[in-house]
Amino acid sequence: MRRIFLSLVAILLLPGLLAAYTIVLKNGQRIETQGRYSIEGNVAKFVDASGRQRQVPLAEIDVAATERANAPAVAAPAATPSAAARRKPKIWSNDEIEMLVRGQKVSVLGEASAAAAFAEEAAPAEAGAEGEAAPAEPLPPKEQTPEYWQERLKPLREELAKVEQELQQLRSGEGRAASNAVSINANDLGPNVDDVIQQLERRRGELQQKIEGIQDEARRMGIPAGWVR
């Protein structure tokens, strides 16, 4: 008779235990359910107080607030990662029924492991919310920097400036060619200054073409014009 009485008491208490769970969302909303939620992927599934199957994104659940809201209640069956495990019935022993009658908490197998798994999934999102340092951004390709284009143009422009200076001196009659910008030996040219001027002009044209070629290349790549001026 005593066992029959205890079994009847447990049956009467069980619906109340299943309905005593509250899910607290991060926006402050509270959802009354008929037990703990189950985790499937990144979604939390549960049955609300009216008996309707529902689900919410796992990231929207305020884990700490949910634990606090349910702290006074008797521990409910644990959330499990699969529907098959959720449908597995709880087998109550006589000792557990006696503990329920006395008002003591009963440990449900699997609750600790489910809570640990949920905490691991929620940890990355919480760490990001606390301002964890973002990884350093990768450096842009060298072609996407002004230094790259200036380094290519600098020697050509310096040589062009020297050629222009030599041409100016020769045309003004200040001296004969002795340029470091091109491989010309003034002693081998004799008095024919016009030949030296022609060579310098050809070299000037080559340098200008190279500079324009680099500028065209930059323009095709969408490089700002100011980088190659």
Backbone torsions as a table, in degrees:
resi	resn	phi	psi	omega
1	MET	NA	-39.1	-177.9
2	ARG	-62.1	-41.5	-179.2
3	ARG	-67.1	-39.2	178.7
4	ILE	-62.6	-41.2	179.2
5	PHE	-62.9	-44.1	-179.9
6	LEU	-64.4	-38.1	179.3
7	SER	-64.0	-41.6	178.4
8	LEU	-63.7	-41.3	178.8
9	VAL	-62.5	-42.1	-179.8
10	ALA	-63.3	-40.4	178.9
11	ILE	-63.1	-38.3	178.6
12	LEU	-69.6	-34.4	-178.2
13	LEU	-79.5	-28.9	-170.6
14	LEU	-60.2	-45.7	178.7
15	PRO	-58.2	-37.7	178.6
16	GLY	-65.2	-36.8	178.6
17	LEU	-65.8	-41.0	-177.4
18	LEU	-67.9	-28.7	-176.1
19	ALA	-90.3	-4.6	-173.7
20	ALA	-94.8	62.8	177.2
21	TYR	-142.0	138.5	-177.9
22	THR	-126.0	129.0	174.6
23	ILE	-100.2	126.9	-180.0
24	VAL	-108.1	122.8	178.4
25	LEU	-88.5	163.1	-177.7
26	LYS	-67.9	-20.4	176.5
27	ASN	-85.5	4.5	177.7
28	GLY	97.0	-11.5	-179.5
29	GLN	-67.5	140.2	179.1
30	ARG	-115.8	131.6	-179.1
31	ILE	-119.5	120.2	176.6
32	GLU	-82.7	130.5	-176.8
33	THR	-128.1	171.0	178.4
34	GLN	-95.1	25.0	179.1
35	GLY	150.5	177.8	179.7
36	ARG	-65.8	154.8	177.5
37	TYR	-80.7	159.2	173.4
38	SER	-108.6	152.6	-175.7
39	ILE	-107.2	123.7	174.6
40	GLU	-131.3	105.7	-175.6
41	GLY	67.4	-122.5	178.6
42	ASN	-108.8	27.0	-177.3
43	VAL	-125.5	140.2	174.2
44	ALA	-102.9	124.1	-178.6
45	LYS	-111.7	145.7	-177.7
46	PHE	-162.0	170.6	174.1
47	VAL	-111.7	121.5	-176.9
48	ASP	-76.8	178.7	-173.8
49	ALA	-61.9	-25.0	179.9
50	SER	-85.7	-2.1	179.3
51	GLY	90.9	10.3	-178.0
52	ARG	-92.9	135.8	175.8
53	GLN	-71.1	128.8	-179.6
54	ARG	-138.5	167.8	175.4
55	GLN	-152.7	150.6	176.7
56	VAL	-138.7	153.8	175.3
57	PRO	-58.6	136.4	-178.5
58	LEU	-58.8	-35.2	-176.9
59	ALA	-67.6	-17.8	-178.1
60	GLU	-84.2	-10.0	-177.4
61	ILE	-83.1	130.0	174.1
62	ASP	-86.0	99.4	-173.0
63	VAL	-62.5	-48.1	-176.9
64	ALA	-62.2	-44.4	-179.6
65	ALA	-66.1	-36.3	178.4
66	THR	-64.8	-42.7	178.9
67	GLU	-62.9	-41.1	179.5
68	ARG	-65.8	-38.6	-178.3
69	ALA	-65.6	-27.7	-176.6
70	ASN	-106.3	5.9	-177.1
71	ALA	-59.8	-41.4	-177.7
72	PRO	-73.3	-16.8	-173.2
73	ALA	-79.8	160.7	173.9
74	VAL	-69.8	137.8	-176.1
75	ALA	-56.4	133.3	-179.3
76	ALA	-98.6	167.5	176.6
77	PRO	-55.3	140.6	-170.5
78	ALA	-71.4	151.1	170.6
79	ALA	-69.8	135.8	-178.8
80	THR	-122.2	154.9	-176.3
81	PRO	-77.6	-3.1	-177.3
82	SER	-137.7	155.0	-179.5
83	ALA	-68.8	-35.2	-179.1
84	ALA	-62.4	-43.5	179.1
85	ALA	-66.2	-33.7	-178.9
86	ARG	-66.5	-32.7	-178.3
87	ARG	-79.7	-10.8	-178.7
88	LYS	-67.4	121.8	-175.7
89	PRO	-71.5	152.5	174.3
90	LYS	-85.9	128.1	177.9
91	ILE	-97.1	116.4	-176.8
92	TRP	-92.9	129.9	176.2
93	SER	-88.5	165.7	178.4
94	ASN	-62.0	-37.6	179.7
95	ASP	-63.5	-40.8	-179.6
96	GLU	-67.3	-38.4	178.1
97	ILE	-62.6	-40.7	178.2
98	GLU	-63.5	-38.3	178.2
99	MET	-65.0	-37.9	176.9
100	LEU	-63.0	-41.9	-179.9
101	VAL	-62.4	-37.8	-179.5
102	ARG	-78.9	-6.3	-179.5
103	GLY	85.6	15.8	179.6
104	GLN	-89.0	154.0	178.4
105	LYS	-77.4	143.1	179.7
106	VAL	-113.1	128.3	178.6
107	SER	-78.8	127.0	-179.7
108	VAL	-101.1	126.2	-176.4
109	LEU	-60.9	131.7	176.5
110	GLY	101.4	-15.9	-177.3
111	GLU	-65.0	-42.7	-178.0
112	ALA	-64.7	-42.9	-178.4
113	SER	-66.6	-39.2	178.9
114	ALA	-64.9	-41.8	178.9
115	ALA	-63.3	-38.5	178.8
116	ALA	-65.7	-41.4	179.7
117	ALA	-64.1	-41.2	179.1
118	PHE	-64.4	-39.8	179.7
119	ALA	-62.8	-38.5	178.9
120	GLU	-64.9	-39.1	179.6
121	GLU	-69.5	-36.0	-177.0
122	ALA	-80.0	-20.1	-174.9
123	ALA	-58.6	-46.3	-178.6
124	PRO	-59.5	-40.7	-179.4
125	ALA	-66.3	-40.6	179.9
126	GLU	-66.9	-37.3	179.0
127	ALA	-63.8	-39.7	178.7
128	GLY	-65.9	-37.5	-179.1
129	ALA	-67.6	-26.7	-179.5
130	GLU	-81.9	5.3	174.0
131	GLY	88.1	35.5	177.9
132	GLU	-62.4	138.8	-175.1
133	ALA	-61.8	131.6	178.8
134	ALA	-77.0	150.0	178.1
135	PRO	-63.3	150.2	-178.4
136	ALA	-64.7	140.7	179.9
137	GLU	-72.7	141.5	179.2
138	PRO	-67.1	149.4	179.1
139	LEU	-69.8	145.5	179.4
140	PRO	-70.1	158.7	175.3
141	PRO	-58.0	149.8	-176.5
142	LYS	-60.1	-29.4	179.3
143	GLU	-67.2	-15.2	-179.5
144	GLN	-98.3	23.8	177.2
145	THR	-124.2	143.8	179.4
146	PRO	-64.8	-29.1	-178.9
147	GLU	-61.1	-38.9	-178.9
148	TYR	-59.0	-45.2	-177.0
149	TRP	-74.2	-36.5	178.8
150	GLN	-66.3	-36.4	178.5
151	GLU	-65.7	-33.3	177.8
152	ARG	-73.6	-35.8	-176.0
153	LEU	-84.3	-27.0	-172.4
154	LYS	-57.1	-52.5	-177.9
155	PRO	-64.2	-34.4	179.0
156	LEU	-66.7	-41.5	-179.9
157	ARG	-69.7	-35.8	178.6
158	GLU	-65.8	-42.7	178.8
159	GLU	-66.6	-39.0	178.8
160	LEU	-62.0	-38.9	179.1
161	ALA	-64.1	-39.5	178.8
162	LYS	-66.9	-39.4	178.2
163	VAL	-64.0	-43.0	178.8
164	GLU	-61.0	-40.3	179.7
165	GLN	-64.8	-42.4	178.5
166	GLU	-62.5	-43.9	179.7
167	LEU	-62.1	-40.4	-179.8
168	GLN	-64.3	-41.3	-179.9
169	GLN	-66.6	-42.1	-179.3
170	LEU	-66.7	-40.1	-178.1
171	ARG	-72.4	-25.4	178.2
172	SER	-90.0	-2.0	178.7
173	GLY	75.6	19.8	-177.8
174	GLU	-80.5	-16.1	-179.2
175	GLY	173.6	176.9	179.4
176	ARG	-99.7	164.7	-172.5
177	ALA	-64.8	128.9	171.8
178	ALA	-145.8	56.0	-169.1
179	SER	-85.7	139.2	171.7
180	ASN	-90.8	-8.6	-177.3
181	ALA	-79.6	-29.0	178.4
182	VAL	-130.4	159.0	-178.8
183	SER	-83.7	81.5	179.9
184	ILE	-127.9	126.3	177.4
185	ASN	-100.6	108.4	-175.3
186	ALA	-62.3	-30.9	-177.7
187	ASN	-67.8	-26.3	-179.7
188	ASP	-83.4	-12.1	-174.8
189	LEU	-91.5	-16.0	-179.1
190	GLY	65.9	-150.9	-174.5
191	PRO	-81.9	-0.5	-174.2
192	ASN	-80.0	83.0	-178.9
193	VAL	-68.7	-29.0	-178.9
194	ASP	-61.7	-36.6	178.4
195	ASP	-64.2	-39.8	179.1
196	VAL	-64.3	-41.7	179.9
197	ILE	-62.2	-41.2	179.6
198	GLN	-62.8	-41.4	179.5
199	GLN	-65.6	-40.3	179.1
200	LEU	-66.7	-37.8	178.8
201	GLU	-66.5	-39.1	176.6
202	ARG	-62.7	-42.6	179.3
203	ARG	-64.0	-38.8	178.0
204	ARG	-61.5	-42.5	178.4
205	GLY	-62.2	-40.3	179.0
206	GLU	-63.0	-43.5	-179.5
207	LEU	-64.7	-41.2	-180.0
208	GLN	-64.5	-38.5	178.0
209	GLN	-64.7	-40.7	178.4
210	LYS	-63.7	-42.0	179.4
211	ILE	-64.2	-44.1	179.2
212	GLU	-65.4	-34.7	178.2
213	GLY	-63.5	-41.3	177.5
214	ILE	-65.6	-40.0	179.4
215	GLN	-65.3	-39.1	177.0
216	ASP	-65.5	-40.6	178.6
217	GLU	-60.5	-44.4	178.8
218	ALA	-63.5	-39.4	-179.3
219	ARG	-64.0	-40.2	178.3
220	ARG	-65.1	-30.0	179.8
221	MET	-86.1	0.8	179.6
222	GLY	77.3	22.3	-180.0
223	ILE	-75.9	137.7	177.8
224	PRO	-56.1	138.9	-177.2
225	ALA	-60.3	-30.5	-178.7
226	GLY	-64.6	-20.8	-179.4
227	TRP	-74.4	-21.8	-174.9
228	VAL	-120.1	17.6	177.4
229	ARG	-81.6	NA	NA
